[in-house]
Amino acid sequence: MPGFHELIPNVVKRRIHETRPLMKIAHPEREPINVTFALLDNAVNRAARFLTENLDPDEENFIWMSQSDARYIIFAIAAMKTGKVVVFPSLSNRVPANLKLFESVGAKTMFYGPESSGSLAELIGKASPGVTARPGLLLSEILSPEPVPDYPFTGTWDTIKKKRFMGLHTSGTSGHPKPIWWTHEHFENLFSPLEDGVLPRGDKKLERNTCSTLANHDVLIAGSQSHAGAMYITMVSLHSPMTAILIHPDLPIIPANITAVINQTGANSLICPPVPIENMLDYAPGLEALSRLKHVGYVGGPINPVLGAQVAKVTPHLYSLIGSTEGALMHMDYSQDSENFDAIRFVDVGQRMDEVIPGLFELVFPKTETLDKLYSFWRSYPDLDGEYRTKDLFAPVPGHQGWWRFKGRTDNWVAMANGYKMDPSDFEAVVTSHPDVRSAIVGGSHRFRLCLLLELHEDRIPRNEADAQAELDKLWPKIHEGNQSSPKFGQIPRELVLFTSEGKPFLRAGKGSIQRQLTLQAYEPEIDALYERVESGIVSSGLREITDVSAESLTPVLTQLFQYALDASDVDDDTDVFSRGLDSNGVTITISRLKAALRKYGISEDQLQGINIGLMYSSTTARTLAATLSAYLLNDSQTDGTPHPTDGGVEDMLTRLTHLARYPTTPQTILLTGSTGSLGTYLLSALQSLSPHRVRRIICLNRTSDASTRQAAALESRNLPPAQESDGRVVFLTVSDFGAPNLGLGIAEYDMLRTETTAIIHNAWPVNFLLPLASFEASVGGLLGLLQLAFASAANRPPVFFVSSISAAMGDARHVPERVLPDPGQLVLGRQGYARSKYVGERLLDAYAESTGRKAAVLRVGQVAGPVALGGSWNRAEWFPSLVRSAKTLGKLPRSLGSSSRVEWVPVDTLSRIILEVVEDVCFDNPFAASSRFGFGKPAAVYNLVNPQAVEFSELLPALQEKGIADETVAFEDWIEALERSADDPKAKKVAADENPAVKLIDFYKSLVPKGAGVGGREKGVSGAANGSANKGAESAAGEDDYTWQVDKTLEASITARDLKPVNTEWVKLWVDRWGF
């Protein structure tokens, strides 16, 4: 191991040839971005040149603010190379707090992520004239693989070890964040535990320090990179054989996304704040995912003891990480189990515990040679000569020698359960300014909401509940005033205000100062009872009374709740609350208050159990949530006893959007979207293989500016010819918002599309079976934008082809016709927002065709298999390749695929040819001929793109056996049980994830088991898949054998479809060979 005086830019250079990614940026709908040391080095060089070009030579400090992603560590290292200092203010700080920080750091330039311009608009607008705000680099730009000349770095340890390169800050939640400057010496502290002998040897049953615990792990870090906790863990990977996985910044940190990323990437450890972990209790797939992880660490605050205990029951190792921006991570022993999930065992390196309150001890670090090597306190505070007092209070855990439980702070800070910390001094000062108030203490450590304990002057102390409410009415304007100056998460609701009782005043020291912790301890029974009343719903102050549980009655109640959670009076019944900024904190508050109101109305506790985070995220407005909630409470929900959105969501979206797809007269336009995906890549290749007399130009619309680079990589990886960009035959245009006017393009670009386009193939759509219908509204808006483009092309009248899914057509009738089905009530769209959104798209296309007389076609895609005629391989992360790989590891193959045993798969390269033949057939149709399928009043054409020649999976087994996958065959249910055993077997758990990938998809395979057939057989449909890898290509993996598909139009239009062979053993052997199993 090299010495830890090695500077970070040199560490990156030294490891540049390593293939293990330093980090992955994961999004369930896309392939993860693997950030190797080589890519990191290139990105750092790009960022360093960006800084050199955009900062004055004498301008040292600059600010970076963006969504939480890899740009933070990249700019930190770029600052090292350029001699600059990057400051990372938290996006969660209030604007005044960040403005105060701007003043204290003296930076003249603030760079921001272009994607964050909207959320930072107020801060940018209020920044002092001396601070210039400039857009910085997008994540896709900074991580572009296009080589950048190396930016020279000649620094040595002795010359720059005390040089600042980064500024983090103490809690911005107090309104007065103070910068903590990191020098290169801080890394010596961070990495020193990796040196042999620095930490004393520990108990053999314990793992010593964070670095060794997470070594050789893929660690999902679900926290803000602007905060020290997440930054520490990411930085550890620079010197440790570990991969840090970051959730793509487009995704909120919610249980569904954490679970999907765990399943997609094979992460085996998780580090995040406590609340997302606690919320997993309401999300069964998330708990199952946690149960498969080796380590789950929470950082930033204490976990709720009751909820934590429930999580600990299913998590092999749930533990607490503790550290500070000033001092780095604390060094702890890790027991490798969850017995002490809410406690800490410090490695004894000379720190001590001072009893400052009876039974409570403050963690103190004397300045010694060992502690100075392990911790950064004396580098963060150069003027500090003696000991460092953390102000963190702990109590020993009875019966567990050496273990400590966090109990709060010696000062007035309150550490909340969601990871936030708040200094309530200003709030308390405002409240105490009321003449009736003697003193005020904000409490709520370990809680999700804070409470206020008020000590009134003796003659104002309430004697009964009526007095208390009257006094609260008088004080509320002052409390509200204090709330206005507090961060939203730190605001005190009316129901969490408690008055001291007569004869029990605040405890005070001899000099008259309040003993906060002792007072809070003395009132602990009353505070616990207060929270219990609020959480059990007895208190529901300020809520509109629920008179019945019809959707009409619930809508105004929910609107009021959302207004409260968002602190916005303009929220109405149809406001998309997530677009307005409702976060997990607001969701939790809303659930608590909603349950309170329903409990008061008389709803049973059993029914209240079903009202959870999953329900809240299934609906985006008060009106739609009221419909779902009403159906559930009136026992008109689905059979599993939990509320789910009804198909009214489809009708609601259609009601609001169908008129936008109808046009009074003729014109329209077409091109290729989604070209960088798997099917899109083969479509592009097939298009440019046609003669220029048939296809003159291909215009690819993509959302990212690096589409050309990504396209080149996608084609090259499949051994397909490169895109013909040099002669202008293939053109890439970036469309940031398909639903914006003119697709968000300039006038010249839009006019070019309008005048040149002769056909539009819309192949771009998020493939995520976890999202609700409302989450696809932007995608539906994109389809409308393309319909508007097509309609605007009066001369070419381009037909529009919408790549849909057969999951949008599965219904009560088992024979699926080639037409758009008019009644969503007859479909089994289930809970899948994906299938429901595709159905909405089909209906909109139908409306467009009928009202305009223009050509429009729906291309319903089924299971897409690997290529058989062209290069490339079937993505090994998808459900069938994963099944085959795990079958080899298990030594047994399933004899069937459950409800997917009838194989109607179409190879992706073959599918692309079929689609182009359908496109040509539609384009050549004369709309003015009497025999035309198109015209006013005529619906969109529909093509079911499945293999017309089905084959049973059992006929393909010999090919898998011949290729050495396994000789033994067992029933599908037995195979799933064997897979589950392998997931639980300690020996099997040591098998590399890529040797047993099907473990991640157990729920998906269970969804293929017919109802009542064992292994938790479920309702048919792909909704059992909780992983993006299962989603891709599996447009209808479950339940296909119950359906037959009309393919007359498909066969009439496509000679390739007519000649298509059934899936055969030769294809299976080819796929296995290309997988390399």
N, C-alpha and C positions, 0 to 999 in steps of 0.2 A: 504494500500500500504506500503510495507516494506520501511525502510529508504534507501536512496541512497548511504549509506556507505557500503552496502552489496556488497561484492566482486563477480565478474562475475562467477567464478567457483561455488560459493555457490548459485547464482541465478539459474544456470543450474540444480544443485542438487535439489533445492527446487521445481522446476517445472517439475521434471523428470517423474511424473505420468500423466501429462497433455497429452491429446490425440490430441489436435489441433497442427498441424505441426508448428514448428518454421519457416521452409522454405520448399519450394518445388523446385526441380530441374527438369525442364520440357523440354521434347523433343517430338515434335508432332508424331514421329514414335514409341514412347515407352510410357509405363505407367510412370507418374511422380514419382520421388523419394521423398517420404515424410520424411523429416528430423524432427523427433520429438525431444523433449528435451532428451529423453532416448537415441535415436540414436546419437544425438550430444554429449552427455556425453560419450558414448562408443567410438565415433570417437576421442574425445579429449584425452581420456585415451590412445588410440592407438598412436596418434601423440606424446603424452608426452613420452611414452616409446620409440618411434622411436628416439626422440631427445636425450633421456638419453643414448641410445645405440650407437648413432652416433656422439655425440659431447663430447669433453673432459670436465671433471667436471668444469674446470676453464674457459671454452669457453662460454662467455655470449652472444655475438651478433652473429646471423646467418642470412642468406639471404634466402628468399623463392621467387621463380618465377615460374609461371605456367599460364595456361589458367585461365580466370576469373571464379572462382567457389567457392564452399563452403569451400575449403581447406584454404582460407585466414582467415576466422573467426575461423576455427578449430585450425589452428596453432597459431593464436593470443591468444586464450584461453589456448592452450597447453603451450605457452610461460609463461603465468601467473602461471600455476601450477608448472612448472619446474624452475621458476626463471630466464628463459632465455629472450632474447629480439629478436623478429623477425623483420626484415627489409623487406619491400615490394617495391622494385624498380618497376617502370612501364615498361611493355614490349614495350610501344610506344616510350620510350626514345631512342635516338641514342646510339650506343655502347660507344663512348667516354663519354657521359653524365653518363651512368651507371658505367663505370670504375671510374669516378671521385667520384661518390657516394660511391662505394665500398671503396675507399681510406678514405673517410671522416667518415664512420661508423666503420671501423676497423674490419670488420668481416673476419674470416678465412675460413668459410665454406659457400658455396652456394648450397642449395638444389633446384632442379628444377623438375617440373612435367615431367615424362618420355615422355609424349606426345609432349612436347615442345622442345625436344632435337635438332630437326632440326632448328627451328627458333632461338634458342639460341646458335647455334654452334659457330658463330663468337664471341659472348660475352664470351663464355666458353674458346674459343681458345686464346683470348687476355687478359683474367683475369691474374692478377699478380701472380707470383709463390707462393705468400703467401696465395692465395685463392684457396681452393680445391672445385671443382664442383662435386656434387654427385647426382645421380637420387633419387628422393623422392618417396612418395606414390602416386599411381594413385587415382583418385577420387573414383573409384569403390572399391579400397582396403581400403581407409580410412573410407568409409561409409559402409563397410561390417557389417552386423548385428551380426556376430559371436562375442560373449561376450569377452571382454578384462578385465583383473583384474583392479580394480580401482586404479588410480594413486593418492596417498595421497596428500592432500592440507591442510596445517595447518596455512596459512597466516591469519593475522588479519588486519583490516583496519588501525589501528594506527601504525602497524609495517611496512607495505609495501605500504601505500597510495602514497608515492612519488617514488616508484620503477618503473622504466621503464619496459615496456613489448613489445612495438611495435614502429617501426619507419616508418612513412610515409615520404613524402618529398614534398617540394615546387616544383613548376613547373620544371619538367625535360626537358621541351621543350626549355629552354634557353641554354642547354648544361652544366649548372652548378647547378644541383639539390642539395638542402640542406636538411638534415634530420630534421624532426619534431618528437620529441620523445614524445610518449604518456605514461602517468603514469595512475595509477588507479584513480587519481583525475580527469582525463579528463572525466571519465564516470559520475562523480558527476555533471559536467557541462552539459553533454549530456542529462541526465535524470532529472535534477532538474525541468524543466518545468512541469513534471508530478505531482509535489508536489502542493497541494492546497495553493494558496496565493502567490506563487513565482512570477507568472505573474499577472499583474493587470487584472481585469475583463474588457472585451471588449464589443463592440457593439453586441447586440443579433443576428444581422444579420451576424456576422463574426465568423469564427472558429478560435480559438486562438491556435497557435503552430502546428507544424508538427505532433507531437505525437497524439493529439486528433483528428486531421483531418483524419489520417490513421488508427485510432483504429478500431479493428474488421474488417479490410479490408484484402483482399488478394492482395498484392501489387507486381506487376511485376517490378523488378529492372533491367533495361537493360543498365547496365554500368559496368565499370571495378571495381572489388572489391579491386584492389590495390590503387584506388583513394578514397580520403576521402568522396566524395559525396555519392557514393554507399555504402561505409563502414558504414557511419552514419545511413543510412536508415535501413540497415541490422541489425545494433547494436540496433536500437530503438526497434526492435521486441523482444529483450531479456526481456524488462520490460513492453512491451505493448501487448495487445491482438491482434496481427497482424501476418499474415503469409507473409514472403518475398518469392517471386517466382523468381528464377534465370533461365535464359535461358541456356540450356545445352551448355557447352563450345565448343562442336563440331559445333555449329550453328553460322553463322554470324548474327550480329544485323542488320537485314534488315526488311522492312515492312512485307514481307510474313511470316517470322519466328515470329516476334512479334505478328502478327495477329493470327497465328496458335496456339501459346502458350496461348494467351488470351482466344481463343475459347476452347482450350483443358482444361485449368485449371479453367475457370470461374473467372479469375482475374477481380477485379472491380476497380483497380487503377493502374496507370503506372507512373514510375519515370525513365527518361532517358535523354540523351543529346538532344538538339533541332533538330539536323539534321534528325534522324530517324522519328521524329514527322512530320517535314516538308515534308519528302519524302512520307508520307502517302497520300499526295495530288495526287500522281500519282498511287495510289493503292486503288481502290474503296473498296475492302473488309476491308482494314485497316481503312479507314475513318469510315466505318460502325461499326467496332469494337470499335474505339475511342468514337463513339457516345453513346455506351452502358456503358462506364466507368464513375464512379462517379468523379474521380479526375485524371487529367493528368498533372503531374508536370515535368518541364524541369530543368535540373541542369547542371552546368559546363560552361555556356555561354549564351548570349542573343539569343532569337529567332528572325529570320528574321521578321520584323514587317508586311510586306505584306503577306508573307506565313502564319505567325502566325494568322493573322486576318481571313484567309480562314479556317484554322483549328478550330479557336475559334467558327466559325459559327455552327459547327456540334458537338462540344465537350461541355458537360455540365459545366465542370470546368477545364479550361486550366490556369495554373498559373506557376509562377517562384519560384524556390527554390534557395537560395543563402547562401553560407557559405564559410568557409575557412578551410584548413588543420590545421591552427594554432588556430582557435577560435571556431570551431563547427558550427552548423547550426544557421543562424540568426533567430530570433523569429519574426514572421510576422502574421498579420491578413489575413485570407483567406475569400474572399467574397462569396465562393460557387457558383460563376458563372464566365463566361469568359469575362466580360466587361473590366476588366483591366488585360488582359492576359499577357501583356508585361510590367507590372508595379508592384511595391512592396509597401506594407503598413507595416512599421515596428511597432512592439509593443513598446511603449515608456517605456523603462526601464532605461533611463538615458543617452542613447547615444545622440549624437548631429550631426547636419549637419553644417559643416563649409564651407562658400562660398569662394572657393579658386580661382575661375575664374568667371567672371560675368555670372550669371545664372547657374553655375555648383557648386555642393556642395560635399565635401568629407565626408564620413561616419567616425565618430571618436568615440572611446569608452574610456571615462575617467575611471580611476580605482576607482570603488566604491564597497561597500559591495555587492550590488545586481548584478552588472555586473561581479564581480569576481565569483559569484555563478553560473551565467548563461553562461559565456564564458571562454574559456581556454587560452586566449592570454598570461596571466601572468604565466601560467604553462608551455606553450610552450617556452616562453622567460623569464626564471626566473630572469634575470637581468633587466627586464623592470619594472621600478618603477611607471612611470606615465601613461599617456594615450596611447592608441594604435590607430594609424592612419592607416586605411585600404588601403588608396590610391585609393579606388573605388569612382568614380564620378557619381553623380545622378543629375537629373533635376526634379523639381516638374511637375506633370502632370496638365496642365491647366484644371480648372473646377472640379478637383477631389481632394478635400482637404485631405492631409495626404498621397497621393500616389506619388511614385517616380519612375522615369524611369532611368535605368542604361545607362550611357553615356561614359564609358571608364575608364581609369586609370590616376592617377596623374603622375605616373612615365611613363616609356617608354614601358611598357608591352602592348600588344594588345590582347584583348579577342575576339576570333573568334566565328562564328556562330556554328561551329561544336564542341564546348566545349574545344578546344585547346587554350592554352595561349602561347604567345611567347614573349621573351625579344629580341628585334632586335638589341641590342647594338652592338654585334660583326659584324652583317651583315652591319649595317650602317657605322661602322668603316672601314670595307674593302672597301665599295663603296666610302666613303669620301677620301680614300687614293689616288684616281685618281686625277691627277693635275687639271682637268677641274671642279671638284666638290667642291663646298664650303661647302654644308651641305646636309644631307639626312634624311628623316623621313619615316618610314614605317607606313602606315595606313591600315585601313580595318576592324576596329571594327564593329561588326554586319554582317560582310561579310564572304563568304565562302573562298575567296582568298584574300591575302594581296596585297596592292598596294605600290608603291614607289614614293614618291614626292621628286624630285631632284631640288636643288638650285645650279645653276652653277655660276661660276665667271662671272662678268658682261659682259666681252667680248666674252663669250661663250654661252650666253643665246640665244636659237633658236628664229628666227624671223618668221619662217613659218614651215609648216609640213615637207618640204624637209630638212630643217636645223635640225629639231628634229630627223628625221630618221637617218640622217648622224651622229649626235651626239650620238644617241643610239647605232649605230653600233660601234662607238669608245669605248663607255662605257660598252658594253655588256660583254666583257671578264672579266671585274672587277665585274660586277653584277653576272655573272655566278660563279665566284670564291666565292662570298659571299653566293650564293645559295648552294654551295657544303658543306658549314659548317652549313647550316640550316636544320632543319627537313623538310621532303618532303612537309608537309602541309603548311610550312611557306615560301616556295620558291616563288619568284616573277617572273611571266611570262612577256615576252616582252610587251604584249599589256596592262599591268597594270603599266607601267612606265609613270609618268607625270612630265613635266618640269614646274617650276615656270615661270611666265610671267614677262616681263620687267615692272619695276615699282611696283612689288608686291612681295618683298622679304619675307623670313621667318620673323616672328615677334620675337623680342628678348627682354629680360629683360635688366634693366639698366647695369647689369654686363656683358652683352653680351651673356648670355645663351639663347638657343632657347626656346621659349614658344610653346611647342609642340601642346597642345590642342587648343590654340588660332590660331596657324597657320593652323591646320587641319580644324578648323571651318571656317577660312577665305577662304580656298580652297574647302569648302564643295560643292559648285555648280559645280566646275570643276571635282571634284572626282566623284560626282554623275553622271555627264554626261559621264565620262570615263567608269564607270561600266555599264551604260545604253548602251553605244556603244558596249562594249564587249559582254554583255548579249543579245543584240539584233542581234548580229552577223555581224555588220558592219566591225568589226576588226576580221580578221582570219589569223593573221600573222604567217608565217612559215608553213602553211598548204598546202599540195598538192592540186592543183586546181581540182575540180570535173568537168569533161567534159560531163559525162552522168551518169545515175543512174542504169546502169546495175551492176550485181553482180561483174563482172570482173573489172569494173572501181572503184567500191566502196571498194573492198578488200584492195588495197594498201593504200587508204586514212585511212581506219580503222586501218590497221596495224601501220601506222605512229602515229595515235592518241594514240593507246595502248603503243607504244614505249615511247611517251611523258609522258603519265600518270604513267607508271611504271619506267620511267627513265632508260630504258634498250634497247640498240640498237639491241640485239639479238632476240627480239620478232619478230616472223615471222607470215605469214598468218594463220598458223595452231597451233600456241601456245595457250594453255589453259590459258587465262589471269587471271582467278580466282585462278588457281593453282599457278600461278606466284606471287600472292599477290595483285591483283587489289581489292581495298576496296571501300567502299561507297564514300569516298572522290574522288578517281580516277574515279569512275563511273560518278559522278556529273561533274567533269572536262571534261570528254570525251563527255558527252551529250552536254555540253555547246559549246565545240569547233566543234562538229559534226553539231549541229544546225547552227552554224555560217557559216560553209562551205556550207551547203545545202541552207541556206538563200541567200548566195551570188550567188549560182547557179540559184536560182529562185523558190525554193520550197515554197509553200504558208504557211502562219501561221497556217491554219487549219490542214494541213498535219503534220506540225512540232509538233503540240500538241500530236500526237500519239507516238512521239519518247521520251520515258520516261524510268524510272528506270526498269519498268517491262520488256521492250524490251531488255535492256542491260543484264538483268539476264537470259533472255531466250536463249541466245547463248553464248558460251564460247570462240569462236575464231573469228578472223577478217573475215575469209572466211564464216563461218556459219551465222554470223551477217549480212554480206553483202548480202547473199541470202535472208534472211528474210526481210531486209530493202528494197532491190530492189523490191521484190514482193509487198511490201506495197506501195512504191512510184509509182510503175507502175499500181496501182489499181488492183493488182492480189492477194489481201489479202482477208481475210474472211469478211463476210458481216457486221460485226459490226463496220467496219471502223478503226480498230486498227491492227497493225502488229502482226502476230503470226508466229511461226516457221512452215514451211511446212514439209511435209513428206520426203522432201529431207534430213532432219536430220537423219531419219531412214536409208535411202539409203547410206548416208555418213558414218554412223557408220558401216553398213554392209560391205561397200566397204573396210573400213580399217580393219575390224576384222574378216570377214568370213574366210579368208585364215588361220587364227590362229586356227579355229575349224576343219580344214580338215587335215587328216592324211593319209599317204600313205599305211600303213598296218593295223594291228589289235589292239593289247592290250589296257585295261582301268581299272577304280576303283569306289566304291560307299559307302556312309554312310549318316548320318542325319545331316543336317544343320538347324538352326532356331528352335532348340528343346525347347527353353524357351518361345516361343510365344504361343498364344492360341492353334492354330492348331498343332504346334510342340509338345506341352505338351501332347495332346491326342494321337498323333502319337507315341511318346515315350512310353506312357502307353500301347497302343495297341501292340506295338512291344514286350515289355517285358512280356506281358500276354501270348504270344505264347510260346509253349513248346521249351526248349533249343534244341530239335531235329530239330526245324524249324528255330529258330533264336538263334544262339550261342552267338553273341556279338553285342552290339549297340555302335557305336563310334559317339559321339556328337561333332561336330565342332562348336565352338562359338567364337565370336570376343572378349569377355571379360573374364578376368581371374576368375571372380566370378560366372561363369555360373553354377557350381555345386550348389552353395548356392541359386542362383536365381531359378534353376530348382526345388530344394527341396521346396521352397516357392510356386512355381507355381503348383506343384503336390498336396501339402498339402491344398492349398486354394480351390482345386477342389475335395477334398476327394478322390484323386487317390493314389494308393500305391507308396511308395517312390522309387526312382531310385535304381536299384540293383547294387550299386557300390562296396559293400563290397566283393562280390565274383568276381569282375572284369567283370561282364556281361555288365555293362554300364560304359563307359569310356568317360571322358570329356577332350578334347584337345582345347587349346586356339590358334586361328589363327588370328593374328593381321591384315594380309593382304592376302585375298584369291587370289589376282592377282599376288602376289610375287612368284618368283621361289620356287618350292616345297611347295607352300602355306605358305611360311615363316616359315616352320617347320624345325627342325633339321633332319639330314640324317636318324637317327634311327627311329624317329617318322614317317617320310615320307615313309620309307621302310616298316614299319609296316602296314601303310595304303595300300601301293601298293600291298603287298603280301597277306593281309587278306581280303580286302574289296571285297564283291561280289555284292553289289548294292549300288547306291548312290541316296538318296532322297534330292534334293536341295530345301529347303523350306524357306531359308533366303533371304529376299528382302525388302528394305525400302518401307513402304506403306505411300506415301506422294504425293497427287495429285497436289501439288503446284509446285513441282520441275520440271525444264526442263529436256529434255532427257539427255543432257550432264552430269547432276548431277548423272545419274545412270551408267556412264561408269565404275566406280569402281565395281559396282555390276555385270555388264556384264563381266568385267575382272575376277571376282570371279567365274562366271559360266565357263569361259574358263579354269581357273585353275583346276576346278573339272573335266572338260573334259580331260585335260592333265593327271591328276591323273588316270582317268579311262583308258585312252589309254595306259598308262605306265604299267598297270597290264596285262601283256601278258597271264598269267596263268588263272586268274579268269574272264577276259573280263566282268567286272561288267556293267550292264546296268545303264544308267543315267536317273533319273526321275526329270523333271523340273516342279515345281509347278507354273503354269502360271495363267492367269486371262481371263475370258470370255470377258473382256473389250478389250483384244488384238485381238479379232476376229470379232467385230461388224463392219459390212460394208454395202455396197449398197445392197447386197443380204441378204434378211431377214431370210433365212434358213442357219444356220451355220454348215458346215460339220465338221467331225472329221479328219481334216488334217490341216497342216500349210498353210495359205493363201499366195500365192506368190507375190501379188501386193499390197503394202501399199497404193497405190493411190485409191484402192477400199474400203478402210477401213475408219471408222470415228474415228480415234485415237484422233482427236481434238488436244487440247493443252496439254493433259496429258502426261508428261514425263513418268509417271508410266506405262500407257497402252502401250506407244510407246516402252519403254524399255523391257516390257514383250514380245512384238511382235519381237523385235530384238533377244531376248533369244530364242524364238521359231524357228526363222530362222537359228540361229547358231546351235541349236540342230539338225535341219533338215540337215544342211550341214555336220555336224559331222556324222550323221547316214549314209548318202548317201556315203560319201567318205571313211569311215572306215569299213562299213559293221557291225558296232557294234550296240547293242540295245540302243535305246534312246526313251523316251516317254515324251510327253507334257501332264500335268494334268491341264486342264483349270477349275479353281475353280470359282463358282458363289457366290451368297449370302450365307454366312455361318451363321447359326442360333445357338442358344444356345443348350446345350446338353439336351438329353431327356432320355437316358438310364443310364448315369453315373453322377457323382456329378459335381458340379460347376454351374455357372449361366452365362447367356449372359451378357456381359459387359454392364453395365447400361449407359455408356457414348456414346454408339453407337447410330446410328440414329433411329432405331425402338424402343428400350427401352426408349430413350429420348422422342420420340413422345408419347408413352403410358403414361409416367409420367406426361408430360405437359398436355395431354388430361384430366387426372384426376384433375389437378389444374384448367384448363379452364372449366371443367364440360361439355365437348363435345368431341366427337370422329369424325374423318373424315370417311366418308362412303367409301372412296377409298384411294389409295396411288398414285394417278396420274398414271404416266407411269410405276409404279412398282406394279400395282394392281394385276397382275397375279403373284401369289406367287409360286416360284420354289425353295424355300430355302431348304438347307440340314443341319441338325443338326451337330455340329462340331464333336461329338463323332461318329456319323454315318459316316461322311465324312472320318474320320481317318480309319475306317474299310474298306470302299470302296477303299481308296488309297492302303492299304496293300493287298487287294485282286487283284487289278490291278498289283501291284508290283510282286506278286507271279505268276500271269498269264504270265507276260512278262518274268520273270526269267525262267519259265518252258518251254518256247517256244524253240524248237530246231532250231537254226539258220541255220543248215545244211540240214534241211528237205525241200523238194520242196514246202511244204505248208507254210513255215515260212514267217512271216510278215517282217522279218529283213534280211539284207544282203547288199552287195555292190550295190549301185544304188537305194536302197530302202529308202524311207523317214522315219522320226521319226513317231512313233505311236502317235495318239492324242486322248485324252479322254475328252469329255465335261461332267464335274461333276456337273450337275444340277439335280434337282428332276424331274424325268420323269413324275411325276403325279402332274400337276399344279392345283392350286385352286385359286379362286378369293378371294381377301381380305374381301369382303363383307360377305363371308361365315364364317369368323373367328370373326366378330364383336360380335356375341352373347356371345362368351366366355369372351371377354373384358367387356362387359356389366354385365355379371353374376358375374365377380370378382369385381364389384363396381367401375370400372374406370370411366364410365360416361354412362348415359342413352341416352342423346341427340346425334343425329348424324347429321352432316352437310356435304356439299360438301367440297372436299379437298381444293379448292381455298378459301372457306369461313373460313375453319379451319386455314389456314395459315394467313388470314387477322386477325382473332381473336388472333392468336399468336403474330402477329406484334403489335396489339393494347396493348397486355399485356406487351410487351417490352417498350412501350411508356407511359403506364399508371403509374403515380407516385405511386399510391397505390400498383399496381401490382409489381412495381420495388422493393418493400420491401419484396416480397416473396423470400425465400431463393433460391439460384441458383439451388440447387438440387431438388427443387420442381417444377421448370419450366426450365429444362435443354434444351428443344428444341429451346429456344430463341437463343441459340448460333449457331443453325444450320438452321436458317431461309433461308439463301441462298441455302442451300442444298435441303431443301424441295421445294423451288421454282423451282429448276432444274428438279424436278419430274413432274412439271405441263406441260402438252403437249403444244406445241407452239400455241400461240393465245388463250389460255384458261384462261387468266387473271392472276393476281398477278405476272405480269412481266414474263409470261411464256417464257422459254428459249429453246435453242437448247438442245436436249436430250443428256445425258451423265453425268457422275459423276463430271465433271469438275466444276460444280457449288459449290461443297463442298469446303469450305475454312478451314476445320478443320479436324485434324487427327482423332478425334473421329468418324466423319462420315465416314472416309476412312476405318477404320478397319472392316473387314468382308463385306464391301459393294463393292465387286469386280465389281459388275454391278448393282448397285441399281437403276439406271435410264435407262429407255428405254427398259426394258426386254420384255414388252408385245408386242413389235414390232417384236421380234425375235423368231424363233423356233430353237431348238438345236438338232442336230443329236446325238443320244446317243447309237447307235447300239453297238459300241465297248465296251462302258462302261457296258451295260447290259450283253454283252457276257462274260466279264471278271469278273464281280462282282455279286455274289448272293445277297449281301446286297442291291445293287442298284436295282436289279430285284424285291426284296421284299419291297423296300422303299415305305412307305405310303406318301400320300400328307400331307402337314402341316395341322394339325387338331386342333380342339378346346381344346382337352386334352393337347396337347403340349403347346398351348398358355396359358392355365391356369397354367401349371407347370412353365413356364417362369415367369409369373406374381407373383406366390407364391415365387419363388426364388429371384425375385427382391425386394420383401418386400414392394411393393407399396400399 
